[in-house]
Amino acid sequence: MILLSRNAQQIFWLGRYLTRIQYLCSQFPFKYNDDALQYAHAFCLPAFDAASLNELILNPEQPASFHQQFQYAKDNIQDLRGVLSAHAYAELNQYIKNAKENPAYICDVVGDCHEVLEAEASDIFLFFKLGQHLEQLDRQLRLKQDIQGTVYYIEVVVGLLTQAGWDSLPEIWMKLKQQPDSMHFYQFSDHIQQLFEADA
């Protein structure tokens, strides 16, 4: 691959962080205790009702807060300064800055970043999509949501990555596809991290 493994990994995690933020934004503020408890338990968060989960999400000291998730995304963008075009780098930074300053904009930021990265080189967008879809699958498995659409899109990405040289990916993906549970998800996720490190 032309894209350095370290940079591919950063783009991958940018996709994961932004997708995580987008879903959390769609649920926030949590209104019902049962929904809040399901989310908190699924992600091992120290909250016991809707009010305490909402408070945690707004607390900048908490790793699962909007503030921290945006900081992770911002750090990834900073590290990609030499990889992204100057235009894309400036736009992504501005989108993240706007969202941090104006919470009402949070729900739109992922779509905007998606459009910027789609206009970049195909391998950049490919790893961004891998991060997005893997984050979606993680959340869907945790919350027992429908995974059919996400599985289809991951299948497409796996095919493209296999063509690009990740020959060992289809076998481990097939295990997850046939038995979609947390154990097989973590095996697949860990395998992707190993591939990043092997290509470094």
MDAnalysis code that builds the backbone (N, CA, C; Angstrom):
import MDAnalysis as mda
import numpy as np

u = mda.Universe.empty(600, n_residues=200, atom_resindex=np.repeat(np.arange(200), 3), trajectory=True)
u.add_TopologyAttr("name", ["N", "CA", "C"] * 200)
u.add_TopologyAttr("resid", np.arange(1, 201))
u.add_TopologyAttr("resname", ["MET", "ILE", "LEU", "LEU", "SER", "ARG", "ASN", "ALA", "GLN", "GLN", "ILE", "PHE", "TRP", "LEU", "GLY", "ARG", "TYR", "LEU", "THR", "ARG", "ILE", "GLN", "TYR", "LEU", "CYS", "SER", "GLN", "PHE", "PRO", "PHE", "LYS", "TYR", "ASN", "ASP", "ASP", "ALA", "LEU", "GLN", "TYR", "ALA", "HIS", "ALA", "PHE", "CYS", "LEU", "PRO", "ALA", "PHE", "ASP", "ALA", "ALA", "SER", "LEU", "ASN", "GLU", "LEU", "ILE", "LEU", "ASN", "PRO", "GLU", "GLN", "PRO", "ALA", "SER", "PHE", "HIS", "GLN", "GLN", "PHE", "GLN", "TYR", "ALA", "LYS", "ASP", "ASN", "ILE", "GLN", "ASP", "LEU", "ARG", "GLY", "VAL", "LEU", "SER", "ALA", "HIS", "ALA", "TYR", "ALA", "GLU", "LEU", "ASN", "GLN", "TYR", "ILE", "LYS", "ASN", "ALA", "LYS", "GLU", "ASN", "PRO", "ALA", "TYR", "ILE", "CYS", "ASP", "VAL", "VAL", "GLY", "ASP", "CYS", "HIS", "GLU", "VAL", "LEU", "GLU", "ALA", "GLU", "ALA", "SER", "ASP", "ILE", "PHE", "LEU", "PHE", "PHE", "LYS", "LEU", "GLY", "GLN", "HIS", "LEU", "GLU", "GLN", "LEU", "ASP", "ARG", "GLN", "LEU", "ARG", "LEU", "LYS", "GLN", "ASP", "ILE", "GLN", "GLY", "THR", "VAL", "TYR", "TYR", "ILE", "GLU", "VAL", "VAL", "VAL", "GLY", "LEU", "LEU", "THR", "GLN", "ALA", "GLY", "TRP", "ASP", "SER", "LEU", "PRO", "GLU", "ILE", "TRP", "MET", "LYS", "LEU", "LYS", "GLN", "GLN", "PRO", "ASP", "SER", "MET", "HIS", "PHE", "TYR", "GLN", "PHE", "SER", "ASP", "HIS", "ILE", "GLN", "GLN", "LEU", "PHE", "GLU", "ALA", "ASP", "ALA"])
u.atoms.positions = np.array([
    [0.842, -1.185, 0.000],
    [0.000, 0.000, 0.000],
    [0.884, 1.244, 0.000],
    [0.455, 2.266, -0.717],
    [1.216, 3.506, -0.766],
    [1.122, 4.227, 0.576],
    [-0.046, 4.179, 1.187],
    [-0.267, 4.834, 2.467],
    [0.517, 4.123, 3.562],
    [1.287, 4.866, 4.347],
    [2.044, 4.266, 5.441],
    [1.094, 3.637, 6.458],
    [1.499, 2.513, 7.030],
    [0.652, 1.796, 7.959],
    [0.257, 2.664, 9.155],
    [1.203, 3.446, 9.659],
    [0.906, 4.318, 10.808],
    [-0.206, 5.309, 10.461],
    [-0.138, 5.870, 9.261],
    [-1.160, 6.820, 8.825],
    [-2.496, 6.131, 8.580],
    [-2.463, 4.933, 8.009],
    [-3.692, 4.172, 7.787],
    [-4.386, 3.893, 9.119],
    [-3.596, 3.565, 10.123],
    [-4.149, 3.283, 11.447],
    [-4.776, 4.543, 12.046],
    [-4.154, 5.690, 11.843],
    [-4.700, 6.947, 12.355],
    [-6.021, 7.294, 11.669],
    [-6.089, 7.059, 10.363],
    [-7.330, 7.313, 9.629],
    [-8.421, 6.361, 10.095],
    [-8.047, 5.103, 10.303],
    [-8.971, 4.094, 10.815],
    [-9.577, 4.541, 12.141],
    [-8.733, 5.000, 13.061],
    [-9.239, 5.416, 14.372],
    [-10.017, 6.721, 14.298],
    [-9.679, 7.569, 13.344],
    [-10.482, 8.775, 13.133],
    [-11.903, 8.374, 12.753],
    [-12.029, 7.378, 11.880],
    [-13.350, 6.879, 11.516],
    [-14.101, 6.311, 12.706],
    [-13.401, 5.598, 13.567],
    [-14.047, 5.017, 14.743],
    [-14.511, 6.102, 15.715],
    [-13.641, 7.062, 16.016],
    [-14.009, 8.108, 16.972],
    [-15.185, 8.944, 16.480],
    [-15.144, 9.336, 15.211],
    [-16.216, 10.187, 14.694],
    [-17.543, 9.443, 14.636],
    [-17.504, 8.158, 14.326],
    [-18.732, 7.355, 14.287],
    [-19.287, 7.169, 15.694],
    [-18.401, 7.005, 16.658],
    [-18.812, 6.883, 18.055],
    [-19.499, 8.162, 18.521],
    [-18.911, 9.295, 18.160],
    [-19.483, 10.592, 18.528],
    [-20.856, 10.769, 17.896],
    [-20.959, 10.404, 16.613],
    [-22.209, 10.598, 15.894],
    [-23.349, 9.809, 16.540],
    [-23.100, 8.560, 16.905],
    [-24.163, 7.770, 17.518],
    [-24.528, 8.319, 18.891],
    [-23.528, 8.663, 19.668],
    [-23.790, 9.200, 21.002],
    [-24.612, 10.478, 20.905],
    [-24.285, 11.301, 19.913],
    [-25.033, 12.529, 19.703],
    [-26.494, 12.243, 19.382],
    [-26.732, 11.184, 18.605],
    [-28.105, 10.856, 18.217],
    [-28.942, 10.387, 19.409],
    [-28.283, 9.933, 20.469],
    [-28.984, 9.441, 21.658],
    [-29.062, 10.492, 22.777],
    [-28.190, 11.471, 22.723],
    [-28.069, 12.454, 23.811],
    [-29.063, 13.604, 23.633],
    [-29.683, 14.064, 24.755],
    [-29.566, 13.516, 26.106],
    [-30.440, 12.280, 26.281],
    [-29.934, 11.330, 27.052],
    [-30.729, 10.149, 27.366],
    [-31.903, 10.574, 28.247],
    [-33.087, 10.117, 27.877],
    [-34.295, 10.520, 28.608],
    [-34.831, 9.414, 29.520],
    [-34.560, 8.165, 29.120],
    [-35.120, 7.040, 29.872],
    [-34.011, 6.250, 30.562],
    [-34.250, 5.925, 31.819],
    [-33.236, 5.225, 32.602],
    [-32.866, 3.869, 31.999],
    [-33.840, 3.148, 31.468],
    [-33.549, 1.829, 30.901],
    [-32.597, 1.936, 29.710],
    [-32.846, 2.922, 28.847],
    [-31.962, 3.124, 27.693],
    [-30.564, 3.523, 28.147],
    [-30.521, 4.384, 29.139],
    [-29.225, 4.851, 29.647],
    [-28.445, 3.697, 30.277],
    [-29.139, 2.869, 31.042],
    [-28.475, 1.731, 31.686],
    [-27.968, 0.723, 30.656],
    [-28.751, 0.488, 29.625],
    [-28.312, -0.432, 28.578],
    [-27.023, 0.074, 27.932],
    [-26.993, 1.362, 27.625],
    [-25.807, 1.955, 27.000],
    [-24.622, 1.924, 27.961],
    [-24.851, 2.319, 29.194],
    [-23.777, 2.364, 30.188],
    [-23.192, 0.970, 30.432],
    [-24.044, -0.019, 30.552],
    [-23.566, -1.388, 30.771],
    [-22.813, -1.911, 29.552],
    [-23.316, -1.599, 28.357],
    [-22.689, -2.088, 27.132],
    [-21.272, -1.551, 26.970],
    [-21.055, -0.316, 27.436],
    [-19.746, 0.314, 27.261],
    [-18.987, 0.472, 28.578],
    [-19.481, -0.222, 29.629],
    [-18.793, -0.241, 30.937],
    [-18.574, 1.168, 31.489],
    [-19.633, 1.970, 31.457],
    [-19.552, 3.348, 31.951],
    [-20.155, 3.436, 33.352],
    [-19.556, 4.222, 34.235],
    [-20.038, 4.335, 35.614],
    [-21.250, 5.255, 35.732],
    [-22.377, 4.814, 35.192],
    [-23.616, 5.591, 35.289],
    [-24.736, 4.643, 35.698],
    [-25.716, 5.160, 36.429],
    [-26.777, 4.301, 36.959],
    [-28.176, 4.746, 36.547],
    [-28.273, 5.868, 35.831],
    [-29.555, 6.317, 35.294],
    [-29.284, 7.347, 34.200],
    [-30.352, 7.875, 33.603],
    [-30.180, 8.808, 32.486],
    [-29.436, 10.071, 32.916],
    [-29.773, 10.591, 34.087],
    [-29.146, 11.842, 34.541],
    [-27.641, 11.673, 34.744],
    [-27.236, 10.573, 35.374],
    [-25.804, 10.383, 35.639],
    [-25.036, 10.099, 34.339],
    [-25.676, 9.430, 33.375],
    [-25.007, 9.189, 32.092],
    [-24.860, 10.492, 31.316],
    [-25.895, 11.313, 31.307],
    [-25.805, 12.608, 30.627],
    [-24.721, 13.483, 31.249],
    [-24.629, 13.436, 32.564],
    [-23.599, 14.206, 33.266],
    [-22.202, 13.709, 32.888],
    [-22.039, 12.396, 32.813],
    [-20.749, 11.811, 32.437],
    [-20.347, 12.233, 31.023],
    [-21.312, 12.212, 30.112],
    [-21.025, 12.547, 28.718],
    [-20.577, 14.005, 28.570],
    [-21.047, 14.861, 29.455],
    [-20.691, 16.284, 29.386],
    [-19.474, 16.635, 30.239],
    [-18.967, 15.664, 30.990],
    [-17.819, 15.910, 31.871],
    [-16.522, 15.753, 31.081],
    [-15.781, 16.836, 30.848],
    [-14.570, 16.762, 30.018],
    [-13.481, 15.873, 30.596],
    [-13.589, 15.510, 31.871],
    [-12.591, 14.639, 32.489],
    [-12.840, 13.161, 32.190],
    [-14.033, 12.838, 31.695],
    [-14.398, 11.446, 31.459],
    [-13.967, 11.007, 30.052],
    [-13.314, 9.846, 29.918],
    [-12.859, 9.371, 28.603],
    [-13.983, 9.214, 27.580],
    [-15.208, 8.925, 28.045],
    [-16.328, 8.713, 27.122],
    [-17.083, 9.999, 26.800],
    [-16.616, 11.128, 27.295],
    [-17.322, 12.390, 27.087],
    [-17.151, 12.901, 25.655],
    [-18.054, 13.788, 25.262],
    [-17.914, 14.434, 23.955],
    [-16.545, 15.100, 23.832],
    [-16.149, 15.796, 24.884],
    [-14.885, 16.536, 24.856],
    [-13.696, 15.625, 24.559],
    [-13.627, 14.516, 25.272],
    [-12.490, 13.607, 25.094],
    [-12.518, 12.940, 23.725],
    [-13.705, 12.539, 23.265],
    [-13.799, 11.892, 21.957],
    [-13.378, 12.845, 20.840],
    [-13.782, 14.101, 20.967],
    [-13.355, 15.089, 19.975],
    [-11.855, 15.334, 20.047],
    [-11.304, 15.267, 21.257],
    [-9.857, 15.459, 21.391],
    [-9.100, 14.325, 20.706],
    [-9.600, 13.103, 20.867],
    [-8.972, 11.967, 20.187],
    [-9.014, 12.165, 18.672],
    [-10.173, 12.593, 18.169],
    [-10.315, 12.823, 16.728],
    [-9.380, 13.942, 16.269],
    [-9.314, 14.998, 17.048],
    [-8.447, 16.130, 16.701],
    [-6.983, 15.700, 16.668],
    [-6.566, 14.874, 17.636],
    [-5.183, 14.391, 17.676],
    [-4.860, 13.574, 16.427],
    [-5.818, 12.743, 15.997],
    [-5.601, 11.957, 14.785],
    [-5.455, 12.848, 13.564],
    [-6.275, 13.880, 13.482],
    [-6.188, 14.799, 12.348],
    [-4.844, 15.512, 12.348],
    [-4.384, 15.938, 13.521],
    [-3.089, 16.610, 13.621],
    [-1.968, 15.705, 13.110],
    [-2.038, 14.433, 13.457],
    [-1.001, 13.485, 13.048],
    [-1.024, 13.212, 11.548],
    [-2.133, 13.560, 10.899],
    [-2.287, 13.293, 9.468],
    [-1.978, 14.516, 8.604],
    [-1.378, 15.500, 9.204],
    [-1.136, 16.759, 8.482],
    [-0.324, 16.545, 7.203],
    [0.643, 15.634, 7.253],
    [1.481, 15.404, 6.084],
    [0.887, 14.441, 5.074],
    [-0.270, 13.861, 5.421],
    [-0.903, 12.861, 4.553],
    [-2.078, 13.459, 3.790],
    [-2.889, 14.231, 4.487],
    [-4.058, 14.846, 3.873],
    [-3.649, 16.051, 3.034],
    [-4.471, 16.396, 2.066],
    [-4.225, 17.633, 1.321],
    [-4.392, 18.809, 2.266],
    [-3.788, 19.923, 1.943],
    [-3.865, 21.116, 2.799],
    [-5.323, 21.538, 2.977],
    [-6.091, 21.430, 1.909],
    [-7.507, 21.811, 1.962],
    [-8.277, 20.899, 2.922],
    [-8.074, 19.600, 2.797],
    [-8.780, 18.640, 3.655],
    [-8.380, 18.818, 5.115],
    [-7.088, 19.004, 5.348],
    [-6.593, 19.177, 6.716],
    [-7.244, 20.402, 7.367],
    [-7.297, 21.508, 6.630],
    [-7.882, 22.742, 7.165],
    [-9.380, 22.569, 7.421],
    [-10.067, 21.918, 6.497],
    [-11.514, 21.728, 6.655],
    [-11.843, 20.828, 7.844],
    [-11.117, 19.728, 7.979],
    [-11.377, 18.814, 9.091],
    [-11.137, 19.491, 10.433],
    [-10.061, 20.248, 10.526],
    [-9.777, 20.978, 11.761],
    [-10.898, 21.965, 12.079],
    [-11.402, 22.625, 11.055],
    [-12.467, 23.610, 11.275],
    [-13.753, 22.945, 11.714],
    [-14.074, 21.807, 11.120],
    [-15.288, 21.088, 11.506],
    [-15.233, 20.643, 12.963],
    [-14.094, 20.093, 13.363],
    [-13.935, 19.648, 14.751],
    [-13.998, 20.837, 15.699],
    [-13.364, 21.927, 15.325],
    [-13.380, 23.133, 16.159],
    [-14.811, 23.662, 16.321],
    [-15.552, 23.709, 15.224],
    [-16.930, 24.192, 15.282],
    [-17.792, 23.323, 16.182],
    [-17.593, 22.014, 16.087],
    [-18.400, 21.091, 16.885],
    [-18.080, 21.204, 18.367],
    [-16.816, 21.434, 18.687],
    [-16.439, 21.586, 20.105],
    [-17.037, 22.854, 20.683],
    [-17.119, 23.896, 19.845],
    [-17.624, 25.186, 20.328],
    [-19.145, 25.277, 20.282],
    [-19.766, 24.479, 19.414],
    [-21.210, 24.531, 19.247],
    [-21.785, 23.117, 19.253],
    [-22.217, 22.624, 20.415],
    [-22.708, 21.250, 20.533],
    [-23.828, 20.912, 19.552],
    [-24.605, 21.910, 19.119],
    [-25.703, 21.644, 18.192],
    [-25.193, 21.149, 16.845],
    [-23.915, 21.374, 16.586],
    [-23.317, 20.997, 15.308],
    [-22.752, 19.573, 15.333],
    [-22.682, 18.980, 16.502],
    [-22.020, 17.684, 16.656],
    [-22.586, 16.635, 15.703],
    [-23.900, 16.578, 15.577],
    [-24.524, 15.532, 14.759],
    [-24.157, 15.645, 13.278],
    [-23.742, 16.809, 12.840],
    [-23.422, 17.015, 11.428],
    [-21.957, 16.762, 11.100],
    [-21.101, 16.754, 12.119],
    [-19.663, 16.774, 11.858],
    [-19.174, 15.514, 11.148],
    [-19.748, 14.360, 11.461],
    [-19.274, 13.123, 10.832],
    [-19.581, 13.122, 9.343],
    [-20.776, 13.556, 8.983],
    [-21.123, 13.637, 7.573],
    [-20.229, 14.592, 6.817],
    [-19.917, 15.713, 7.436],
    [-19.032, 16.696, 6.794],
    [-17.624, 16.131, 6.611],
    [-17.110, 15.474, 7.639],
    [-15.773, 14.881, 7.555],
    [-15.753, 13.757, 6.521],
    [-16.837, 13.014, 6.452],
    [-16.969, 11.931, 5.476],
    [-16.798, 12.491, 4.053],
    [-17.448, 13.598, 3.770],
    [-17.375, 14.201, 2.437],
    [-15.959, 14.680, 2.127],
    [-15.296, 15.259, 3.107],
    [-13.926, 15.736, 2.900],
    [-13.000, 14.570, 2.580],
    [-13.098, 13.496, 3.360],
    [-12.195, 12.356, 3.176],
    [-12.522, 11.566, 1.908],
    [-13.774, 11.596, 1.500],
    [-14.153, 10.900, 0.275],
    [-13.470, 11.517, -0.945],
    [-13.149, 12.801, -0.849],
    [-12.494, 13.493, -1.956],
    [-10.975, 13.283, -1.956],
    [-10.452, 12.655, -0.897],
    [-9.020, 12.382, -0.816],
    [-8.692, 11.091, -1.580],
    [-7.446, 10.644, -1.484],
    [-7.032, 9.413, -2.163],
    [-7.888, 8.236, -1.702],
    [-8.089, 7.262, -2.595],
    [-9.000, 6.156, -2.310],
    [-8.565, 5.334, -1.105],
    [-7.246, 5.181, -0.880],
    [-6.814, 4.376, 0.262],
    [-7.096, 5.089, 1.580],
    [-7.056, 6.412, 1.586],
    [-7.415, 7.170, 2.790],
    [-8.874, 6.930, 3.139],
    [-9.743, 7.049, 2.146],
    [-11.169, 6.863, 2.392],
    [-11.482, 5.420, 2.772],
    [-10.744, 4.468, 2.204],
    [-10.964, 3.057, 2.502],
    [-10.747, 2.769, 3.985],
    [-9.661, 3.277, 4.561],
    [-9.387, 3.014, 5.975],
    [-10.329, 3.800, 6.876],
    [-10.771, 4.954, 6.414],
    [-11.780, 5.702, 7.170],
    [-13.084, 4.902, 7.238],
    [-13.484, 4.317, 6.106],
    [-14.701, 3.508, 6.078],
    [-14.551, 2.250, 6.938],
    [-13.365, 1.647, 6.910],
    [-13.125, 0.484, 7.766],
    [-13.351, 0.847, 9.224],
    [-12.831, 1.973, 9.648],
    [-13.029, 2.431, 11.026],
    [-14.491, 2.697, 11.335],
    [-15.171, 3.356, 10.412],
    [-16.597, 3.639, 10.612],
    [-17.407, 2.356, 10.798],
    [-17.228, 1.425, 9.885],
    [-18.048, 0.211, 9.918],
    [-17.701, -0.687, 11.098],
    [-16.437, -0.719, 11.476],
    [-16.057, -1.546, 12.618],
    [-16.632, -0.964, 13.908],
    [-16.637, 0.343, 14.014],
    [-17.241, 0.988, 15.185],
    [-18.742, 0.711, 15.231],
    [-19.397, 0.775, 14.087],
    [-20.826, 0.480, 14.039],
    [-21.107, -0.953, 14.471],
    [-20.297, -1.882, 13.986],
    [-20.511, -3.283, 14.337],
    [-20.276, -3.521, 15.825],
    [-19.260, -2.900, 16.372],
    [-18.975, -3.020, 17.800],
    [-20.189, -2.567, 18.610],
    [-20.706, -1.399, 18.284],
    [-21.854, -0.866, 19.005],
    [-23.099, -1.729, 18.810],
    [-23.328, -2.195, 17.586],
    [-24.515, -3.011, 17.310],
    [-24.474, -4.335, 18.063],
    [-23.298, -4.930, 18.174],
    [-23.175, -6.178, 18.928],
    [-23.389, -5.932, 20.421],
    [-22.825, -4.839, 20.919],
    [-22.967, -4.522, 22.348],
    [-24.427, -4.261, 22.724],
    [-25.135, -3.542, 21.842],
    [-26.511, -3.128, 22.137],
    [-27.549, -4.066, 21.518],
    [-27.061, -5.158, 20.920],
    [-27.960, -6.152, 20.310],
    [-28.863, -5.524, 19.246],
    [-28.232, -4.748, 18.360],
    [-28.939, -4.113, 17.252],
    [-28.723, -4.913, 15.968],
    [-29.485, -4.582, 14.943],
    [-29.379, -5.278, 13.655],
    [-28.022, -4.974, 13.018],
    [-27.323, -6.008, 12.568],
    [-25.979, -5.847, 12.013],
    [-25.916, -6.108, 10.510],
    [-27.040, -6.461, 9.898],
    [-27.027, -6.936, 8.517],
    [-26.394, -5.938, 7.548],
    [-26.804, -4.673, 7.617],
    [-26.266, -3.661, 6.713],
    [-24.778, -3.443, 6.914],
    [-24.361, -3.412, 8.162],
    [-22.949, -3.193, 8.474],
    [-22.094, -4.351, 7.987],
    [-22.581, -5.572, 8.155],
    [-21.847, -6.751, 7.682],
    [-21.623, -6.665, 6.173],
    [-22.626, -6.234, 5.442],
    [-22.504, -6.100, 3.990],
    [-21.380, -5.124, 3.631],
    [-21.353, -3.968, 4.287],
    [-20.349, -2.954, 3.958],
    [-18.942, -3.388, 4.373],
    [-18.825, -4.081, 5.498],
    [-17.510, -4.577, 5.902],
    [-17.011, -5.605, 4.899],
    [-17.923, -6.422, 4.388],
    [-17.554, -7.418, 3.379],
    [-16.916, -6.748, 2.159],
    [-17.485, -5.636, 1.733],
    [-16.943, -4.885, 0.593],
    [-15.546, -4.362, 0.918],
    [-15.385, -3.772, 2.102],
    [-14.088, -3.216, 2.503],
    [-13.044, -4.328, 2.631],
    [-13.431, -5.455, 3.198],
    [-12.510, -6.584, 3.337],
    [-12.025, -7.042, 1.959],
    [-12.922, -7.072, 0.988],
    [-12.534, -7.446, -0.367],
    [-11.502, -6.501, -0.945],
    [-11.681, -5.207, -0.734],
    [-10.735, -4.215, -1.251],
    [-9.389, -4.310, -0.533],
    [-9.417, -4.553, 0.771],
    [-8.169, -4.687, 1.525],
    [-7.419, -5.957, 1.140],
    [-8.174, -7.004, 0.836],
    [-7.542, -8.251, 0.391],
    [-6.806, -8.028, -0.933],
    [-7.434, -7.297, -1.837],
    [-6.800, -6.967, -3.115],
    [-5.545, -6.122, -2.908],
    [-5.547, -5.337, -1.822],
    [-4.408, -4.462, -1.538],
    [-3.286, -5.176, -0.789],
    [-3.487, -6.468, -0.446],
    [-2.396, -7.215, 0.170],
    [-2.673, -7.809, 1.524],
    [-3.830, -7.532, 2.105],
    [-4.154, -8.103, 3.411],
    [-4.808, -9.479, 3.210],
    [-4.009, -10.443, 2.776],
    [-4.524, -11.756, 2.374],
    [-5.113, -12.564, 3.521],
    [-4.685, -12.301, 4.751],
    [-5.153, -13.100, 5.886],
    [-6.485, -12.604, 6.442],
    [-6.962, -11.473, 5.949],
    [-8.165, -10.862, 6.522],
    [-9.449, -11.658, 6.253],
    [-9.664, -12.190, 5.040],
    [-10.933, -12.887, 4.773],
    [-11.224, -14.052, 5.712],
    [-10.194, -14.813, 6.082],
    [-10.420, -15.975, 6.942],
    [-10.954, -15.565, 8.312],
    [-10.324, -14.557, 8.908],
    [-10.759, -14.128, 10.238],
    [-12.094, -13.387, 10.160],
    [-12.334, -12.715, 9.032],
    [-13.620, -12.046, 8.830],
    [-14.746, -13.074, 8.701],
    [-14.488, -14.166, 8.000],
    [-15.505, -15.194, 7.810],
    [-15.943, -15.783, 9.149],
    [-15.018, -15.925, 10.083],
    [-15.368, -16.445, 11.409],
    [-16.320, -15.501, 12.133],
    [-16.050, -14.205, 12.018],
    [-16.929, -13.221, 12.648],
    [-18.285, -13.187, 11.945],
    [-18.263, -13.269, 10.642],
    [-19.507, -13.225, 9.872],
    [-20.401, -14.414, 10.200],
    [-19.786, -15.582, 10.369],
    [-20.559, -16.791, 10.666],
    [-21.030, -16.836, 12.114],
    [-20.265, -16.219, 13.005],
    [-20.642, -16.215, 14.424],
    [-20.408, -14.810, 14.979],
    [-21.335, -13.905, 14.705],
    [-21.163, -12.505, 15.112],
    [-21.407, -12.290, 16.606],
    [-20.344, -12.393, 17.371],
    [-20.431, -12.146, 18.803],
    [-19.199, -11.348, 19.234],
    [-19.166, -10.975, 20.492],
    [-18.085, -10.123, 20.988],
    [-16.717, -10.782, 20.852],
    [-16.629, -12.070, 21.135],
    [-15.344, -12.751, 21.072],
    [-14.764, -12.703, 19.655],
    [-15.590, -13.033, 18.660],
    [-15.103, -13.034, 17.287],
    [-14.865, -11.610, 16.780],
    [-15.631, -10.651, 17.299],
    [-15.377, -9.258, 16.925],
    [-13.994, -8.823, 17.394],
    [-13.658, -9.152, 18.647],
    [-12.358, -8.742, 19.176],
    [-11.215, -9.453, 18.470],
    [-11.444, -10.689, 18.055],
    [-10.422, -11.396, 17.282],
    [-10.182, -10.689, 15.948],
    [-11.257, -10.287, 15.308],
    [-11.157, -9.579, 14.029],
    [-10.486, -8.221, 14.216],
    [-10.913, -7.496, 15.242],
    [-10.343, -6.177, 15.523],
    [-8.852, -6.276, 15.860],
    [-8.502, -7.265, 16.680],
    [-7.093, -7.466, 17.034],
    [-6.267, -7.836, 15.802],
    [-6.850, -8.616, 14.912],
    [-6.134, -9.013, 13.698],
    [-5.838, -7.791, 12.824],
    [-6.778, -6.878, 12.753],
    [-6.553, -5.648, 11.986],
    [-5.400, -4.853, 12.600],
    [-5.357, -4.763, 13.924],
    [-4.264, -4.043, 14.576],
    [-2.922, -4.724, 14.287],
    [-2.924, -6.040, 14.275],
    [-1.687, -6.772, 13.959],
    [-1.248, -6.509, 12.533],
    [-2.197, -6.383, 11.603],
    [-1.854, -6.094, 10.220],
    [-1.260, -4.692, 10.084],
    [-1.814, -3.747, 10.839],
    [-1.233, -2.402, 10.855],
    [0.225, -2.461, 11.327],
    [0.449, -3.194, 12.403],
    [1.795, -3.273, 12.982],
    [2.751, -4.042, 12.067],
    [2.245, -5.066, 11.385],
    [3.095, -5.857, 10.486],
    [3.556, -5.045, 9.287],
    [2.691, -4.099, 8.862],
    [3.036, -3.274, 7.704],
    [3.845, -2.041, 8.083],
    [4.034, -1.833, 9.377],
    [4.718, -0.610, 9.837],
    [6.177, -0.605, 9.404],
])
